[in-house]
């Protein structure tokens, strides 16, 4: 959408939006993935109850759903921000 806002800078805007997605992916793997690995390992070695893993999966699904809803709410304002950055680069 940012590329459609500033057609003269659509390539830069497109690259900036993929950078935002990349940062989100890196943050997911830095903060969420290690916790999931530890809890699932503890469940497999029977140091935690299986219900803890089920609760973790439930809350991960709720968090992803909340993230999707927030992304729809932030799409337009952040597209305008990316367009402004693309024009200034």
C-alpha positions in Angstrom: 0.0 0.0 0.0 2.9 2.3 0.7 4.1 1.9 -2.9 0.7 2.9 -4.1 0.8 6.1 -2.0 4.1 7.2 -3.6 4.4 5.6 -7.0 7.6 7.4 -7.8 9.3 5.6 -4.8 7.4 2.3 -5.0 10.5 0.2 -5.1 12.0 1.8 -1.9 8.6 1.6 -0.1 8.3 -2.1 -1.1 11.7 -2.9 0.3 11.0 -0.9 3.5 7.8 -2.9 4.1 9.6 -6.2 3.8 12.2 -4.9 6.3 9.4 -4.3 8.8 8.2 -7.9 8.3 11.8 -9.1 8.7 12.2 -7.3 12.0 8.9 -8.8 13.2 10.1 -12.3 12.3 13.5 -11.8 14.1 11.7 -10.5 17.2 9.4 -13.6 17.1 12.4 -15.9 17.0 14.3 -14.0 19.7 11.5 -13.8 22.2 8.8 -16.4 21.6 10.6 -19.4 20.0 13.1 -20.0 22.9 10.3 -20.1 25.4 8.3 -22.5 23.3 11.4 -24.7 22.9 12.1 -24.8 26.6 8.5 -25.6 27.6 8.0 -28.3 25.0 11.3 -29.9 26.0 10.2 -29.8 29.7 6.9 -31.5 28.7 8.8 -34.2 26.8 11.1 -34.9 29.7 8.0 -34.9 32.0 9.2 -31.9 34.2 6.0 -30.1 33.1 2.5 -31.2 32.7 1.1 -31.6 29.1 -1.6 -29.1 30.0 1.1 -26.4 30.2 2.0 -27.1 26.5 -1.7 -27.0 25.5 -2.1 -23.7 27.4 1.0 -22.3 25.6 -0.4 -23.3 22.2 -3.7 -21.7 23.1 -2.1 -18.4 24.1 0.1 -18.4 21.0 -3.0 -18.7 18.8 -4.7 -15.9 20.7 -1.6 -13.8 20.4 -1.4 -14.4 16.7 -5.1 -13.5 16.3 -4.5 -10.3 18.2 -1.5 -9.6 16.0 -3.5 -10.0 12.9 -6.2 -7.7 14.2 -3.6 -5.1 15.2 -1.9 -5.4 11.8 -5.2 -4.5 10.1 -5.6 -1.5 12.5 -2.0 -0.3 11.8 -1.9 -1.0 8.1 -2.9 2.5 6.9 -0.9 4.6 9.5 2.2 2.6 9.0 1.9 2.6 5.2 1.8 6.4 5.4 4.9 6.3 7.6 6.8 4.0 5.2 5.8 6.3 2.3 7.2 9.3 4.1 10.4 7.5 4.9 10.7 6.3 1.2 10.3 9.8 -0.1 13.0 11.1 2.3 15.5 8.5 1.4 
